[in-house]
């Protein structure tokens, strides 16, 4: 199996460069999101940030970490799998902590929020914990599973960052008294500011 290591990992290099670069850039996006939250006064306590903001950074950083780890020169696939599995265990512990914060947050999450902010990240970390067993049984499938999980963490982060930004925009619009236009009836056509 050790002869499999260089060729197998080498074939994933471009993939992980793309995923890692994206994760690094999108981590910067989350800093902008946190700044928007502070400027909009969208939260008054850190528990909301710990429940919904910081986990998004962790998702991006997990995709970045996996990308970096998969590009490193590992002596054996066992050592690589052990590291990935250990990161998965740490991620499960962190997911449970985020769940605890979400239950006590001022913002009350709906079913979709529970799914995207707690359930899916927890399951994605469980997949990482299963990697050492999968690596022992079928290294090619294990490498594919790790790659899929890295992309999944990237998309979790993108979804949650977008969800946060749209929530802030809508909440800020309501505070400012911006009403949504009524689109039930189309406006009459105009020409040079006059009705035809």
PyMOL commands that place a pseudoatom at each C-alpha (Angstrom):
pseudoatom trace, name=CA, resn=UNK, resi=1, chain=A, elem=C, hetatm=0, pos=[0.000, 0.000, 0.000]
pseudoatom trace, name=CA, resn=UNK, resi=2, chain=A, elem=C, hetatm=0, pos=[2.946, 2.385, 0.613]
pseudoatom trace, name=CA, resn=UNK, resi=3, chain=A, elem=C, hetatm=0, pos=[3.748, 2.423, -3.130]
pseudoatom trace, name=CA, resn=UNK, resi=4, chain=A, elem=C, hetatm=0, pos=[0.231, 3.746, -3.618]
pseudoatom trace, name=CA, resn=UNK, resi=5, chain=A, elem=C, hetatm=0, pos=[0.893, 6.881, -1.548]
pseudoatom trace, name=CA, resn=UNK, resi=6, chain=A, elem=C, hetatm=0, pos=[2.856, 9.179, -3.891]
pseudoatom trace, name=CA, resn=UNK, resi=7, chain=A, elem=C, hetatm=0, pos=[0.809, 8.466, -7.008]
pseudoatom trace, name=CA, resn=UNK, resi=8, chain=A, elem=C, hetatm=0, pos=[-2.536, 8.645, -5.221]
pseudoatom trace, name=CA, resn=UNK, resi=9, chain=A, elem=C, hetatm=0, pos=[-1.820, 11.874, -3.383]
pseudoatom trace, name=CA, resn=UNK, resi=10, chain=A, elem=C, hetatm=0, pos=[-0.132, 13.467, -6.389]
pseudoatom trace, name=CA, resn=UNK, resi=11, chain=A, elem=C, hetatm=0, pos=[-3.232, 13.001, -8.520]
pseudoatom trace, name=CA, resn=UNK, resi=12, chain=A, elem=C, hetatm=0, pos=[-5.238, 15.123, -6.036]
pseudoatom trace, name=CA, resn=UNK, resi=13, chain=A, elem=C, hetatm=0, pos=[-2.800, 18.068, -5.860]
pseudoatom trace, name=CA, resn=UNK, resi=14, chain=A, elem=C, hetatm=0, pos=[-4.601, 20.417, -8.277]
pseudoatom trace, name=CA, resn=UNK, resi=15, chain=A, elem=C, hetatm=0, pos=[-7.941, 19.659, -6.663]
pseudoatom trace, name=CA, resn=UNK, resi=16, chain=A, elem=C, hetatm=0, pos=[-6.650, 20.604, -3.213]
pseudoatom trace, name=CA, resn=UNK, resi=17, chain=A, elem=C, hetatm=0, pos=[-4.940, 23.742, -4.495]
pseudoatom trace, name=CA, resn=UNK, resi=18, chain=A, elem=C, hetatm=0, pos=[-8.327, 24.915, -5.815]
pseudoatom trace, name=CA, resn=UNK, resi=19, chain=A, elem=C, hetatm=0, pos=[-10.263, 23.934, -2.672]
pseudoatom trace, name=CA, resn=UNK, resi=20, chain=A, elem=C, hetatm=0, pos=[-7.628, 25.333, -0.317]
pseudoatom trace, name=CA, resn=UNK, resi=21, chain=A, elem=C, hetatm=0, pos=[-7.362, 28.630, -2.200]
pseudoatom trace, name=CA, resn=UNK, resi=22, chain=A, elem=C, hetatm=0, pos=[-11.138, 29.003, -2.213]
pseudoatom trace, name=CA, resn=UNK, resi=23, chain=A, elem=C, hetatm=0, pos=[-11.370, 28.220, 1.494]
pseudoatom trace, name=CA, resn=UNK, resi=24, chain=A, elem=C, hetatm=0, pos=[-8.666, 30.749, 2.325]
pseudoatom trace, name=CA, resn=UNK, resi=25, chain=A, elem=C, hetatm=0, pos=[-10.319, 33.488, 0.281]
pseudoatom trace, name=CA, resn=UNK, resi=26, chain=A, elem=C, hetatm=0, pos=[-13.764, 32.749, 1.692]
pseudoatom trace, name=CA, resn=UNK, resi=27, chain=A, elem=C, hetatm=0, pos=[-12.440, 32.887, 5.241]
pseudoatom trace, name=CA, resn=UNK, resi=28, chain=A, elem=C, hetatm=0, pos=[-11.786, 36.569, 4.504]
pseudoatom trace, name=CA, resn=UNK, resi=29, chain=A, elem=C, hetatm=0, pos=[-15.422, 36.884, 3.449]
pseudoatom trace, name=CA, resn=UNK, resi=30, chain=A, elem=C, hetatm=0, pos=[-16.504, 35.778, 6.899]
pseudoatom trace, name=CA, resn=UNK, resi=31, chain=A, elem=C, hetatm=0, pos=[-14.468, 38.598, 8.446]
pseudoatom trace, name=CA, resn=UNK, resi=32, chain=A, elem=C, hetatm=0, pos=[-16.501, 40.993, 6.313]
pseudoatom trace, name=CA, resn=UNK, resi=33, chain=A, elem=C, hetatm=0, pos=[-19.706, 39.270, 7.497]
pseudoatom trace, name=CA, resn=UNK, resi=34, chain=A, elem=C, hetatm=0, pos=[-18.721, 39.746, 11.146]
pseudoatom trace, name=CA, resn=UNK, resi=35, chain=A, elem=C, hetatm=0, pos=[-17.990, 43.410, 10.440]
pseudoatom trace, name=CA, resn=UNK, resi=36, chain=A, elem=C, hetatm=0, pos=[-21.453, 43.780, 8.882]
pseudoatom trace, name=CA, resn=UNK, resi=37, chain=A, elem=C, hetatm=0, pos=[-23.015, 42.144, 11.932]
pseudoatom trace, name=CA, resn=UNK, resi=38, chain=A, elem=C, hetatm=0, pos=[-21.264, 44.630, 14.209]
pseudoatom trace, name=CA, resn=UNK, resi=39, chain=A, elem=C, hetatm=0, pos=[-22.194, 47.644, 12.063]
pseudoatom trace, name=CA, resn=UNK, resi=40, chain=A, elem=C, hetatm=0, pos=[-25.809, 46.566, 11.708]
pseudoatom trace, name=CA, resn=UNK, resi=41, chain=A, elem=C, hetatm=0, pos=[-26.168, 45.860, 15.409]
pseudoatom trace, name=CA, resn=UNK, resi=42, chain=A, elem=C, hetatm=0, pos=[-27.620, 42.499, 14.393]
pseudoatom trace, name=CA, resn=UNK, resi=43, chain=A, elem=C, hetatm=0, pos=[-26.536, 40.868, 17.632]
pseudoatom trace, name=CA, resn=UNK, resi=44, chain=A, elem=C, hetatm=0, pos=[-26.019, 42.104, 21.146]
pseudoatom trace, name=CA, resn=UNK, resi=45, chain=A, elem=C, hetatm=0, pos=[-24.112, 39.108, 22.520]
pseudoatom trace, name=CA, resn=UNK, resi=46, chain=A, elem=C, hetatm=0, pos=[-21.236, 36.819, 21.630]
pseudoatom trace, name=CA, resn=UNK, resi=47, chain=A, elem=C, hetatm=0, pos=[-23.314, 33.654, 21.965]
pseudoatom trace, name=CA, resn=UNK, resi=48, chain=A, elem=C, hetatm=0, pos=[-24.928, 34.317, 18.563]
pseudoatom trace, name=CA, resn=UNK, resi=49, chain=A, elem=C, hetatm=0, pos=[-21.464, 34.752, 17.045]
pseudoatom trace, name=CA, resn=UNK, resi=50, chain=A, elem=C, hetatm=0, pos=[-20.233, 31.531, 18.718]
pseudoatom trace, name=CA, resn=UNK, resi=51, chain=A, elem=C, hetatm=0, pos=[-23.295, 29.656, 17.440]
pseudoatom trace, name=CA, resn=UNK, resi=52, chain=A, elem=C, hetatm=0, pos=[-23.524, 30.968, 13.879]
pseudoatom trace, name=CA, resn=UNK, resi=53, chain=A, elem=C, hetatm=0, pos=[-20.472, 33.062, 12.914]
pseudoatom trace, name=CA, resn=UNK, resi=54, chain=A, elem=C, hetatm=0, pos=[-17.446, 31.230, 14.266]
pseudoatom trace, name=CA, resn=UNK, resi=55, chain=A, elem=C, hetatm=0, pos=[-18.569, 27.780, 13.043]
pseudoatom trace, name=CA, resn=UNK, resi=56, chain=A, elem=C, hetatm=0, pos=[-18.647, 29.157, 9.502]
pseudoatom trace, name=CA, resn=UNK, resi=57, chain=A, elem=C, hetatm=0, pos=[-15.000, 30.187, 9.856]
pseudoatom trace, name=CA, resn=UNK, resi=58, chain=A, elem=C, hetatm=0, pos=[-14.279, 26.697, 11.199]
pseudoatom trace, name=CA, resn=UNK, resi=59, chain=A, elem=C, hetatm=0, pos=[-15.913, 25.146, 8.096]
pseudoatom trace, name=CA, resn=UNK, resi=60, chain=A, elem=C, hetatm=0, pos=[-13.716, 27.210, 5.792]
pseudoatom trace, name=CA, resn=UNK, resi=61, chain=A, elem=C, hetatm=0, pos=[-10.641, 26.466, 7.912]
pseudoatom trace, name=CA, resn=UNK, resi=62, chain=A, elem=C, hetatm=0, pos=[-11.444, 22.742, 7.895]
pseudoatom trace, name=CA, resn=UNK, resi=63, chain=A, elem=C, hetatm=0, pos=[-11.536, 22.762, 4.088]
pseudoatom trace, name=CA, resn=UNK, resi=64, chain=A, elem=C, hetatm=0, pos=[-8.255, 24.714, 4.118]
pseudoatom trace, name=CA, resn=UNK, resi=65, chain=A, elem=C, hetatm=0, pos=[-6.649, 22.346, 6.654]
pseudoatom trace, name=CA, resn=UNK, resi=66, chain=A, elem=C, hetatm=0, pos=[-7.715, 19.240, 4.735]
pseudoatom trace, name=CA, resn=UNK, resi=67, chain=A, elem=C, hetatm=0, pos=[-6.298, 20.773, 1.544]
pseudoatom trace, name=CA, resn=UNK, resi=68, chain=A, elem=C, hetatm=0, pos=[-2.977, 21.543, 3.206]
pseudoatom trace, name=CA, resn=UNK, resi=69, chain=A, elem=C, hetatm=0, pos=[-2.761, 18.163, 4.900]
pseudoatom trace, name=CA, resn=UNK, resi=70, chain=A, elem=C, hetatm=0, pos=[-3.525, 16.311, 1.677]
pseudoatom trace, name=CA, resn=UNK, resi=71, chain=A, elem=C, hetatm=0, pos=[-0.693, 18.177, -0.095]
pseudoatom trace, name=CA, resn=UNK, resi=72, chain=A, elem=C, hetatm=0, pos=[1.850, 17.381, 2.631]
pseudoatom trace, name=CA, resn=UNK, resi=73, chain=A, elem=C, hetatm=0, pos=[4.411, 14.600, 2.079]
pseudoatom trace, name=CA, resn=UNK, resi=74, chain=A, elem=C, hetatm=0, pos=[3.077, 11.855, 4.378]
pseudoatom trace, name=CA, resn=UNK, resi=75, chain=A, elem=C, hetatm=0, pos=[5.289, 8.826, 5.067]
pseudoatom trace, name=CA, resn=UNK, resi=76, chain=A, elem=C, hetatm=0, pos=[2.280, 6.483, 5.140]
pseudoatom trace, name=CA, resn=UNK, resi=77, chain=A, elem=C, hetatm=0, pos=[-1.432, 6.635, 4.468]
pseudoatom trace, name=CA, resn=UNK, resi=78, chain=A, elem=C, hetatm=0, pos=[-1.980, 5.417, 8.043]
pseudoatom trace, name=CA, resn=UNK, resi=79, chain=A, elem=C, hetatm=0, pos=[-0.432, 8.569, 9.512]
pseudoatom trace, name=CA, resn=UNK, resi=80, chain=A, elem=C, hetatm=0, pos=[-2.486, 10.726, 7.144]
pseudoatom trace, name=CA, resn=UNK, resi=81, chain=A, elem=C, hetatm=0, pos=[-5.686, 8.881, 8.039]
pseudoatom trace, name=CA, resn=UNK, resi=82, chain=A, elem=C, hetatm=0, pos=[-4.936, 9.132, 11.765]
pseudoatom trace, name=CA, resn=UNK, resi=83, chain=A, elem=C, hetatm=0, pos=[-4.523, 12.893, 11.520]
pseudoatom trace, name=CA, resn=UNK, resi=84, chain=A, elem=C, hetatm=0, pos=[-7.762, 13.287, 9.531]
pseudoatom trace, name=CA, resn=UNK, resi=85, chain=A, elem=C, hetatm=0, pos=[-9.620, 11.083, 12.029]
pseudoatom trace, name=CA, resn=UNK, resi=86, chain=A, elem=C, hetatm=0, pos=[-8.265, 13.094, 14.980]
pseudoatom trace, name=CA, resn=UNK, resi=87, chain=A, elem=C, hetatm=0, pos=[-9.380, 16.335, 13.307]
pseudoatom trace, name=CA, resn=UNK, resi=88, chain=A, elem=C, hetatm=0, pos=[-12.810, 14.770, 12.864]
pseudoatom trace, name=CA, resn=UNK, resi=89, chain=A, elem=C, hetatm=0, pos=[-13.001, 14.031, 16.600]
pseudoatom trace, name=CA, resn=UNK, resi=90, chain=A, elem=C, hetatm=0, pos=[-12.033, 17.620, 17.407]
pseudoatom trace, name=CA, resn=UNK, resi=91, chain=A, elem=C, hetatm=0, pos=[-14.688, 18.788, 14.938]
pseudoatom trace, name=CA, resn=UNK, resi=92, chain=A, elem=C, hetatm=0, pos=[-17.378, 16.670, 16.603]
pseudoatom trace, name=CA, resn=UNK, resi=93, chain=A, elem=C, hetatm=0, pos=[-16.506, 18.226, 19.963]
pseudoatom trace, name=CA, resn=UNK, resi=94, chain=A, elem=C, hetatm=0, pos=[-16.642, 21.687, 18.411]
pseudoatom trace, name=CA, resn=UNK, resi=95, chain=A, elem=C, hetatm=0, pos=[-19.975, 20.932, 16.705]
pseudoatom trace, name=CA, resn=UNK, resi=96, chain=A, elem=C, hetatm=0, pos=[-21.471, 19.960, 20.066]
pseudoatom trace, name=CA, resn=UNK, resi=97, chain=A, elem=C, hetatm=0, pos=[-20.173, 23.215, 21.562]
pseudoatom trace, name=CA, resn=UNK, resi=98, chain=A, elem=C, hetatm=0, pos=[-21.738, 25.208, 18.700]
pseudoatom trace, name=CA, resn=UNK, resi=99, chain=A, elem=C, hetatm=0, pos=[-25.006, 23.338, 19.291]
pseudoatom trace, name=CA, resn=UNK, resi=100, chain=A, elem=C, hetatm=0, pos=[-24.907, 24.322, 22.946]
pseudoatom trace, name=CA, resn=UNK, resi=101, chain=A, elem=C, hetatm=0, pos=[-24.410, 27.983, 21.992]
pseudoatom trace, name=CA, resn=UNK, resi=102, chain=A, elem=C, hetatm=0, pos=[-27.211, 27.809, 19.398]
pseudoatom trace, name=CA, resn=UNK, resi=103, chain=A, elem=C, hetatm=0, pos=[-29.669, 26.514, 21.996]
pseudoatom trace, name=CA, resn=UNK, resi=104, chain=A, elem=C, hetatm=0, pos=[-28.920, 29.499, 24.239]
pseudoatom trace, name=CA, resn=UNK, resi=105, chain=A, elem=C, hetatm=0, pos=[-28.555, 32.170, 21.525]
pseudoatom trace, name=CA, resn=UNK, resi=106, chain=A, elem=C, hetatm=0, pos=[-30.792, 35.228, 21.375]
pseudoatom trace, name=CA, resn=UNK, resi=107, chain=A, elem=C, hetatm=0, pos=[-31.611, 34.344, 17.759]
pseudoatom trace, name=CA, resn=UNK, resi=108, chain=A, elem=C, hetatm=0, pos=[-33.941, 31.357, 17.677]
pseudoatom trace, name=CA, resn=UNK, resi=109, chain=A, elem=C, hetatm=0, pos=[-32.956, 29.108, 14.755]
pseudoatom trace, name=CA, resn=UNK, resi=110, chain=A, elem=C, hetatm=0, pos=[-35.574, 27.476, 12.556]
pseudoatom trace, name=CA, resn=UNK, resi=111, chain=A, elem=C, hetatm=0, pos=[-35.382, 23.919, 11.179]
pseudoatom trace, name=CA, resn=UNK, resi=112, chain=A, elem=C, hetatm=0, pos=[-33.204, 24.955, 8.228]
pseudoatom trace, name=CA, resn=UNK, resi=113, chain=A, elem=C, hetatm=0, pos=[-30.762, 26.719, 10.561]
pseudoatom trace, name=CA, resn=UNK, resi=114, chain=A, elem=C, hetatm=0, pos=[-30.509, 23.650, 12.796]
pseudoatom trace, name=CA, resn=UNK, resi=115, chain=A, elem=C, hetatm=0, pos=[-29.760, 21.548, 9.718]
pseudoatom trace, name=CA, resn=UNK, resi=116, chain=A, elem=C, hetatm=0, pos=[-27.080, 23.798, 8.184]
pseudoatom trace, name=CA, resn=UNK, resi=117, chain=A, elem=C, hetatm=0, pos=[-25.424, 25.080, 11.359]
pseudoatom trace, name=CA, resn=UNK, resi=118, chain=A, elem=C, hetatm=0, pos=[-25.449, 21.962, 13.553]
pseudoatom trace, name=CA, resn=UNK, resi=119, chain=A, elem=C, hetatm=0, pos=[-26.583, 18.670, 11.955]
pseudoatom trace, name=CA, resn=UNK, resi=120, chain=A, elem=C, hetatm=0, pos=[-24.671, 18.780, 8.637]
pseudoatom trace, name=CA, resn=UNK, resi=121, chain=A, elem=C, hetatm=0, pos=[-21.357, 19.971, 10.173]
pseudoatom trace, name=CA, resn=UNK, resi=122, chain=A, elem=C, hetatm=0, pos=[-21.628, 17.247, 12.822]
pseudoatom trace, name=CA, resn=UNK, resi=123, chain=A, elem=C, hetatm=0, pos=[-22.180, 14.583, 10.148]
pseudoatom trace, name=CA, resn=UNK, resi=124, chain=A, elem=C, hetatm=0, pos=[-19.308, 15.938, 8.026]
pseudoatom trace, name=CA, resn=UNK, resi=125, chain=A, elem=C, hetatm=0, pos=[-16.966, 15.560, 11.008]
pseudoatom trace, name=CA, resn=UNK, resi=126, chain=A, elem=C, hetatm=0, pos=[-18.264, 12.034, 11.626]
pseudoatom trace, name=CA, resn=UNK, resi=127, chain=A, elem=C, hetatm=0, pos=[-17.217, 11.195, 8.056]
pseudoatom trace, name=CA, resn=UNK, resi=128, chain=A, elem=C, hetatm=0, pos=[-13.678, 12.374, 8.872]
pseudoatom trace, name=CA, resn=UNK, resi=129, chain=A, elem=C, hetatm=0, pos=[-13.621, 10.111, 11.934]
pseudoatom trace, name=CA, resn=UNK, resi=130, chain=A, elem=C, hetatm=0, pos=[-14.480, 7.154, 9.680]
pseudoatom trace, name=CA, resn=UNK, resi=131, chain=A, elem=C, hetatm=0, pos=[-11.546, 7.862, 7.334]
pseudoatom trace, name=CA, resn=UNK, resi=132, chain=A, elem=C, hetatm=0, pos=[-8.948, 5.701, 9.184]
pseudoatom trace, name=CA, resn=UNK, resi=133, chain=A, elem=C, hetatm=0, pos=[-11.183, 2.626, 8.915]
pseudoatom trace, name=CA, resn=UNK, resi=134, chain=A, elem=C, hetatm=0, pos=[-11.987, 3.369, 5.285]
pseudoatom trace, name=CA, resn=UNK, resi=135, chain=A, elem=C, hetatm=0, pos=[-8.281, 3.963, 4.532]
pseudoatom trace, name=CA, resn=UNK, resi=136, chain=A, elem=C, hetatm=0, pos=[-7.423, 0.526, 5.895]
pseudoatom trace, name=CA, resn=UNK, resi=137, chain=A, elem=C, hetatm=0, pos=[-10.122, -1.160, 3.782]
pseudoatom trace, name=CA, resn=UNK, resi=138, chain=A, elem=C, hetatm=0, pos=[-9.993, 0.839, 0.539]
pseudoatom trace, name=CA, resn=UNK, resi=139, chain=A, elem=C, hetatm=0, pos=[-7.442, 3.683, 0.236]
pseudoatom trace, name=CA, resn=UNK, resi=140, chain=A, elem=C, hetatm=0, pos=[-8.809, 4.979, -3.079]
pseudoatom trace, name=CA, resn=UNK, resi=141, chain=A, elem=C, hetatm=0, pos=[-12.309, 5.397, -1.645]
pseudoatom trace, name=CA, resn=UNK, resi=142, chain=A, elem=C, hetatm=0, pos=[-10.879, 6.991, 1.492]
pseudoatom trace, name=CA, resn=UNK, resi=143, chain=A, elem=C, hetatm=0, pos=[-9.079, 9.639, -0.572]
pseudoatom trace, name=CA, resn=UNK, resi=144, chain=A, elem=C, hetatm=0, pos=[-12.265, 10.313, -2.546]
pseudoatom trace, name=CA, resn=UNK, resi=145, chain=A, elem=C, hetatm=0, pos=[-14.252, 10.594, 0.705]
pseudoatom trace, name=CA, resn=UNK, resi=146, chain=A, elem=C, hetatm=0, pos=[-11.779, 13.105, 2.125]
pseudoatom trace, name=CA, resn=UNK, resi=147, chain=A, elem=C, hetatm=0, pos=[-11.998, 15.185, -1.063]
pseudoatom trace, name=CA, resn=UNK, resi=148, chain=A, elem=C, hetatm=0, pos=[-15.802, 15.152, -1.029]
pseudoatom trace, name=CA, resn=UNK, resi=149, chain=A, elem=C, hetatm=0, pos=[-15.832, 16.176, 2.627]
pseudoatom trace, name=CA, resn=UNK, resi=150, chain=A, elem=C, hetatm=0, pos=[-13.445, 19.084, 1.956]
pseudoatom trace, name=CA, resn=UNK, resi=151, chain=A, elem=C, hetatm=0, pos=[-15.780, 20.396, -0.753]
pseudoatom trace, name=CA, resn=UNK, resi=152, chain=A, elem=C, hetatm=0, pos=[-18.762, 19.833, 1.529]
pseudoatom trace, name=CA, resn=UNK, resi=153, chain=A, elem=C, hetatm=0, pos=[-17.171, 21.976, 4.260]
pseudoatom trace, name=CA, resn=UNK, resi=154, chain=A, elem=C, hetatm=0, pos=[-16.508, 24.658, 1.664]
pseudoatom trace, name=CA, resn=UNK, resi=155, chain=A, elem=C, hetatm=0, pos=[-20.160, 24.684, 0.596]
pseudoatom trace, name=CA, resn=UNK, resi=156, chain=A, elem=C, hetatm=0, pos=[-21.355, 24.646, 4.213]
pseudoatom trace, name=CA, resn=UNK, resi=157, chain=A, elem=C, hetatm=0, pos=[-19.335, 27.778, 4.815]
pseudoatom trace, name=CA, resn=UNK, resi=158, chain=A, elem=C, hetatm=0, pos=[-20.592, 29.475, 1.652]
pseudoatom trace, name=CA, resn=UNK, resi=159, chain=A, elem=C, hetatm=0, pos=[-24.219, 28.687, 2.485]
pseudoatom trace, name=CA, resn=UNK, resi=160, chain=A, elem=C, hetatm=0, pos=[-23.926, 29.868, 6.073]
pseudoatom trace, name=CA, resn=UNK, resi=161, chain=A, elem=C, hetatm=0, pos=[-22.072, 33.073, 5.180]
pseudoatom trace, name=CA, resn=UNK, resi=162, chain=A, elem=C, hetatm=0, pos=[-24.717, 33.882, 2.558]
pseudoatom trace, name=CA, resn=UNK, resi=163, chain=A, elem=C, hetatm=0, pos=[-27.495, 33.049, 5.010]
pseudoatom trace, name=CA, resn=UNK, resi=164, chain=A, elem=C, hetatm=0, pos=[-26.006, 35.401, 7.581]
pseudoatom trace, name=CA, resn=UNK, resi=165, chain=A, elem=C, hetatm=0, pos=[-25.525, 38.264, 5.128]
pseudoatom trace, name=CA, resn=UNK, resi=166, chain=A, elem=C, hetatm=0, pos=[-29.088, 38.009, 3.787]
pseudoatom trace, name=CA, resn=UNK, resi=167, chain=A, elem=C, hetatm=0, pos=[-30.472, 37.837, 7.326]
pseudoatom trace, name=CA, resn=UNK, resi=168, chain=A, elem=C, hetatm=0, pos=[-28.584, 41.003, 8.255]
pseudoatom trace, name=CA, resn=UNK, resi=169, chain=A, elem=C, hetatm=0, pos=[-29.689, 42.785, 5.070]
pseudoatom trace, name=CA, resn=UNK, resi=170, chain=A, elem=C, hetatm=0, pos=[-33.349, 41.979, 5.678]
pseudoatom trace, name=CA, resn=UNK, resi=171, chain=A, elem=C, hetatm=0, pos=[-33.151, 42.851, 9.379]
pseudoatom trace, name=CA, resn=UNK, resi=172, chain=A, elem=C, hetatm=0, pos=[-31.364, 46.128, 8.626]
pseudoatom trace, name=CA, resn=UNK, resi=173, chain=A, elem=C, hetatm=0, pos=[-33.949, 46.966, 5.925]
pseudoatom trace, name=CA, resn=UNK, resi=174, chain=A, elem=C, hetatm=0, pos=[-36.788, 46.428, 8.380]
pseudoatom trace, name=CA, resn=UNK, resi=175, chain=A, elem=C, hetatm=0, pos=[-35.116, 48.670, 10.940]
pseudoatom trace, name=CA, resn=UNK, resi=176, chain=A, elem=C, hetatm=0, pos=[-34.658, 51.403, 8.352]
pseudoatom trace, name=CA, resn=UNK, resi=177, chain=A, elem=C, hetatm=0, pos=[-38.307, 51.109, 7.336]
pseudoatom trace, name=CA, resn=UNK, resi=178, chain=A, elem=C, hetatm=0, pos=[-37.525, 50.013, 3.792]
pseudoatom trace, name=CA, resn=UNK, resi=179, chain=A, elem=C, hetatm=0, pos=[-40.592, 48.331, 2.422]
pseudoatom trace, name=CA, resn=UNK, resi=180, chain=A, elem=C, hetatm=0, pos=[-40.576, 45.806, -0.340]
pseudoatom trace, name=CA, resn=UNK, resi=181, chain=A, elem=C, hetatm=0, pos=[-42.263, 46.943, -3.558]
pseudoatom trace, name=CA, resn=UNK, resi=182, chain=A, elem=C, hetatm=0, pos=[-45.670, 45.473, -4.320]
pseudoatom trace, name=CA, resn=UNK, resi=183, chain=A, elem=C, hetatm=0, pos=[-45.200, 43.281, -7.356]
pseudoatom trace, name=CA, resn=UNK, resi=184, chain=A, elem=C, hetatm=0, pos=[-48.752, 41.999, -7.624]
pseudoatom trace, name=CA, resn=UNK, resi=185, chain=A, elem=C, hetatm=0, pos=[-49.661, 44.470, -10.392]
pseudoatom trace, name=CA, resn=UNK, resi=186, chain=A, elem=C, hetatm=0, pos=[-47.178, 45.739, -12.946]
pseudoatom trace, name=CA, resn=UNK, resi=187, chain=A, elem=C, hetatm=0, pos=[-46.640, 49.481, -13.165]
pseudoatom trace, name=CA, resn=UNK, resi=188, chain=A, elem=C, hetatm=0, pos=[-48.027, 51.145, -16.287]
pseudoatom trace, name=CA, resn=UNK, resi=189, chain=A, elem=C, hetatm=0, pos=[-45.413, 51.762, -18.977]
pseudoatom trace, name=CA, resn=UNK, resi=190, chain=A, elem=C, hetatm=0, pos=[-43.996, 55.263, -19.121]
pseudoatom trace, name=CA, resn=UNK, resi=191, chain=A, elem=C, hetatm=0, pos=[-42.272, 57.305, -21.777]
pseudoatom trace, name=CA, resn=UNK, resi=192, chain=A, elem=C, hetatm=0, pos=[-40.285, 60.382, -20.820]
pseudoatom trace, name=CA, resn=UNK, resi=193, chain=A, elem=C, hetatm=0, pos=[-41.911, 60.297, -17.410]
pseudoatom trace, name=CA, resn=UNK, resi=194, chain=A, elem=C, hetatm=0, pos=[-45.480, 60.345, -18.814]
pseudoatom trace, name=CA, resn=UNK, resi=195, chain=A, elem=C, hetatm=0, pos=[-48.079, 57.605, -19.055]
pseudoatom trace, name=CA, resn=UNK, resi=196, chain=A, elem=C, hetatm=0, pos=[-48.836, 56.617, -22.646]
for i in range(1, 196): cmd.bond("trace and resi %d" % i, "trace and resi %d" % (i + 1))
show_as sticks, trace
zoom trace
